[in-house]
Amino acid sequence: MGPRGQDDEQDGRTAPASGHDDEQDGRTAPATGHDRPAPLSAPGTETAVDGGEPGAGEQCGDGRDTARERPSADGSEAHGNEGDADGNESAARAGRGDDADGAIGRAGEAERVAAVRRVGAAGRRLRGAQLVACAALLAVAMTGGAIALGAGRAPASQPVAAAAVDPGVLGGGDLDASITALQTHLRTQPKDAGGWATLGLAYVEQARTKGDPSRYPQAEQALRRSASLAPDSDQALAGRAALAAARHDFQNALTFADAALRRNPYSERALSSRVDALVELGRYADAAAAARTADARRPGVPVFTRYAYVHELTGDVSTARRVLEQALGAATSPGDTAYVATQLGQLAWNQGDYRTALTCYARALAADDGYLPALEGRARARAADGDRAAAIKDMEAVVARSPLPGPLVELGELYEARGAAGDRARARQQYALVDAWTALARANGVNADLDTALAAAEHGDKAAALRAARAEWARRHTVHTADALAWALHVNGRDREALPYARRATATGYRNAAFRYHRGVIELATGHRAAGRASLASALKLNPGFSPLGAARARKALEGAE
């Protein structure tokens, strides 16, 4: 779904789709069963909108998932600031032909060599000296984190949940190894439409988990191959919906999801992608209806997390928390446990409840100690709680393995806030990597305008930020695009234009301190001093450590407005 405070580089923040019967054979599945969780929308389960300042409580337990924990945990998030797989990265390399060998590629190269070649190849395709330089910079970050971390300090491995793709085929949970198996299978069975669809989805996951948008063309090739072999397959259509969402092409994601659901109304992946697309198009009422439909047909972790986020976007934090707790109770794999516990942590962090957030991230990392979204969340919570040194260490580990815009900006701001010798240069390097990622994303069909707007407004070309924010607003009207456009207008000195967008960003009741801070600054700039003071005070009350730099600036602005 949509991002929590940023557009989450992967289209947002989607849960893994577990892919039950319908992902295997394309036929419809029963809506409920003895082995499935009860739907959330049963009579009597809804709660009223929570308008207060809720505490999340200790819903994540003691930091360990003893009932479901396995010796070799696996976990990943299907959108956003995701983890990495362990050392077999090049197993997913696909060629350029339509035959099985060409589309499958070779396996077994070392991760560093693969990263350098991959990013360099992207630079060559774009034929631009500036982009080649950016690609080289990004390659350094993707091959051991030399800029942010130094050799040898990144986590040793980052397993990926089987549930993120298709557990019927990827049963072991190691995404790279499973892709290798699929490649081998498709060399001997090149007319297996379902295999091609699953391979395409696996490439989408690799793009997300590795922060490598060059995988998306490979995913598209595999999914098109599947569709050519089985034109009526809901698997291929659901895969194309997931790919379109990952590229931030949410209108096409909705179109493909609807087409898949006409063929199989119980496709969990298509139901989930439909909710995602509607959220990211700003159609929140429709998204809520779609979440209820998905819950009635396929209750489970992927649907529960989306259901929760739709409620959170309207300010209904208590329902969002209750649903995520139910999702955590329904989680049966370390990957699902890590994913849902991380979402509970983010929900708590958004409310300024850092103790509960850290407890939830601990539970996620107990299920999978290399799960990058939990590590990123822990870094933010540690920073907000005053432990900047630990926060920087965590965030360095994140960007060393997955150099995506959100973590890169956060790390740069942590450096700026620390202010030690060389920190300003370190911060600039992180912001330069955002430009590199954005260029590569666009080269591989990803709409990166929101990423550009968010990063450039604070740390780059302000005019470019405004162009990007306007372009994104023309495509979709979400609270996140409204906030990005408001802030881009503000940094360009156009506060009167910005004010309606800042108000729109907070109009749904979504409890986001950064949005309230932006609105307060813009209100002060337009002469609405009482409203501005109220918005700034509200931001700091909700989440006093919402940003390494923004929180301090909010306090300074509030003091100046007294």
C-alpha positions, -999 to +999 in steps of 0.1 A: +000+000+000+009+036+003+039+046+023+041+055+059+057+089+057+073+082+023+065+065-009+080+032-002+101+027-033+081-003-042+049+011-045+042+011-011+038-012+018+022-044+007+020-076+025+031-109+010+004-126-009+005-162+003-009-178-029-031-207-018-051-230-041-060-204-066-024-195-072-017-231-081-044-241-105-063-209-113-096-223-100-118-207-074-113-215-038-138-215-009-140-182+010-133-199+043-122-232+057-110-249+088-074-240+080-080-204+073-084-174+097-119-161+104-127-129+084-124-096+101-157-083+089-178-107+109-207-090+129-196-073+160-159-070+152-157-034+140-147-006+164-154+031+163-129+056+149-103+064+174-100+101+177-077+103+207-040+097+212-039+059+215-011+039+230-004+006+211+001-014+243+024-044+244+007-063+216+040-076+202+048-097+232+083-102+246+101-099+213+102-136+205+077-157+185+083-190+203+052-207+189+061-202+153+099-196+152+120-218+131+158-223+131+162-208+097+137-180+097+126-163+065+109-131+058+102-103+034+078-075+026+063-074-008+064-034-011+089-013+002+119-009+020+128-045+017+155-070+025+181-088+004+186-125-004+217-143+006+245-144-019+227-160-048+216-127-064+227-135-099+206-167-100+177-145-111+195-130-141+173-133-172+184-129-208+167-110-235+153-137-258+118-153-257+132-188-255+136-205-221+174-202-220+174-166-230+147-155-205+162-175-177+198-166-179+227-180-158+232-185-121+260-186-096+280-153-100+291-136-069+267-109-056+292-080-059+301-088-095+264-092-104+256-058-088+283-040-106+274-055-139+237-050-134+240-013-126+267-007-152+245-023-178+216-001-168+239+029-173+249+018-207+213+014-218+206+050-209+236+063-229+241+092-205+274+101-189+257+115-159+236+084-153+266+062-158+283+081-129+252+077-108+250+040-116+286+035-106+279+053-073+249+031-067+269+000-076+294+008-048+265+011-023+251-022-035+284-041-033+291-040+004+280-006+014+314+011+011+299+046+012+276+041+041+291+012+060+324-002+050+333-037+039+322-067+060+297-050+083+265-058+065+243-087+077+255-120+064+223-130+048+188-119+042+164-149+036+131-141+019+097-155+028+082-181+006+049-165+012+060-134-007+057-153-040+041-188-044+047-212-016+035-241-037+065-237-059+089-218-037+085-241-008+119-237+008+117-199+014+150-190-003+139-168-031+171-170-051+174-207-048+137-211-058+143-189-089+172-211-098+149-241-096+122-224-117+148-215-143+160-251-145+124-263-148+115-239-175+145-249-196+130-283-199+093-273-198+092-240-216+054-242-222+046-242-185+024-210-183+021-212-145+059-215-141+065-184-162+039-165-141+056-176-109+090-167-123+077-132-132+064-127-097+096-139-082+115-113-103+091-086-090+100-097-055+137-096-062+134-061-076+117-051-044+139-069-019+172-059-035+162-024-044+170-033-080+145-020-105+164-036-134+146-068-125+112-054-136+118-059-174+127-095-167+095-099-147+075-083-176+091-107-201+083-138-180+047-126-174+041-119-211+054-153-219+029-168-194+001-148-210+010-159-245+008-196-234-024-192-214-043-160-224-071-167-198-048-174-169-056-154-138-020-161-125-004-141-153-029-112-149-025-111-112+013-111-118+010-082-142-011-063-116+017-068-090+043-057-115+023-026-125+019-017-088+056-022-082+063+003-110+038+028-095+015+023-125-016+020-103-042+025-129-029-005-149-025-025-117-062-020-111-071-030-146-050-062-144-063-071-110-099-066-121-093-088-152-077-115-130-107-114-106-132-119-135-114-152-141-109-162-105-128-141-079-108-158-051-073-150-063-056-137-032-029-119-051-054-101-074-076-092-044-046-078-026-034-059-056-068-044-062-068-029-026-033-016-032-041+001-064-072+018-051-053+031-020-025+044-042-050+061-065-065+079-035-098+061-038-100+053-001-138+045+001-134+021-028-103+006-012-122+000+020-149-018+001-123-038-018-107-048+015-140-060+029-145-081-002-110-095+000-116-103+037-148-121+029-132-142+002-097-148+014-091-139+050-055-141+060-023-121+066-021-104+032-057-092+034-056-083+071-026-060+067-043-041+039-075-039+058-056-024+087-039+002+065-071+014+050-084+021+085-052+037+095-054+061+066-087+074+079-074+078+115-090+046+128-058+035+147-076+012+171-091-009+144-058-009+125-041-022+156-067-048+164-066-061+128-028-063+128-029-081+161-053-106+145-029-109+115+000-116+138-020-143+155-028-158+121+009-157+110+022-192+105+057-185+090+086-165+102+082-143+071+046-134+080+055-129+116+083-105+108+061-086+083+031-081+106+052-073+137+070-047+117+037-031+107+026-030+143+059-014+151+054+012+124+018+019+137+032+024+172+060+046+160+036+068+141+018+074+174+050+083+192+050+050+212+086+041+208+087+015+236+060-006+219+075+000+185+109-013+196+092-043+212+075-051+179+106-047+159+124-070+183+097-096+177+101-092+139+139-096+142+135-126+164+115-143+136+140-131+110+172-114+122+180-100+088+146-085+080+155-051+067+121-033+072+123-042+109+159-030+110+149+002+093+120+007+117+142+000+147+166+026+134+139+052+132+125+043+167+160+044+182+167+078+167+134+091+180+141+077+214+175+094+215+199+066+207+213+082+175+245+060+174+225+028+174+201+043+148+229+052+125+244+017+128+211+001+119+204+024+090+239+020+076+232-018+076+199-012+057+213+010+030+243-012+025+221-040+014+191-021-001+199+015-011+164+028-015+154+065-013+136+064+021+165+049+041+191+069+021+174+102+030+169+091+066+206+081+070+217+114+054+196+133+079+209+112+108+244+122+097+234+159+095+218+157+129+250+141+144+272+168+129+305+150+134+336+156+112+328+145+077+291+139+084+280+166+059+299+149+031+285+116+042+250+130+040+255+144+005+267+110-006+234+094+006+213+121-012+234+115-044+225+078-042+188+087-042+194+104-076+211+073-088+183+050-077+157+073-093+175+073-126+178+035-127+142+031-116+129+053-144+151+035-169+133+003-159+098+015-162+092+027-126+074+060-120+097+076-095+082+111-093+070+109-057+105+096-046+120+125-065+097+151-050+101+139-014+139+138-016+146+168-038+123+191-018+146+188+012+180+179-003+181+185-040+168+205-069+137+223-056+124+231-091+127+194-100+109+185-068+079+207-078+078+193-114+078+158-100+052+165-074+029+181-100+033+152-123+025+127-096-005+147-085-018+147-120-018+109-119-032+102-084-047+121-055-035+105-023-027+120+011+010+113+003+010+131-031-010+160-016+017+163+012+045+161-013+030+187-036+023+210-007+059+208+006+074+212-029+053+243-034+065+256+000+102+252-006+097+270-039+081+300-021+045+293-032+029+289+002-006+302-008-008+275-035+006+250-010-020+255+017-050+237+001-028+206-006-014+206+030-049+207+043-060+179+020-031+157+031-045+158+067-081+158+058-087+120+061-076+119+097-044+100+089-022+105+120+012+115+104+034+140+123+054+150+092+021+160+074+011+181+104+045+197+105+044+206+069+009+220+073+019+241+103+049+256+085+028+265+055+000+279+077+025+302+095+039+313+061+004+323+049-004+343+081-026+316+098-006+318+130-030+302+154-036+273+131+001+270+124+009+268+161-018+242+166-006+220+137+031+222+149+021+214+185+000+185+172+028+171+152+052+171+182+026+157+205+018+129+182+054+119+174+080+141+189+108+123+171+092+120+137+123+131+117+160+136+126+159+171+112+122+179+109+114+175+145+140+200+156+128+224+129+092+220+141+102+229+176+121+260+164+092+271+142+068+267+171+090+287+195+093+314+169+055+316+165+048+320+202 
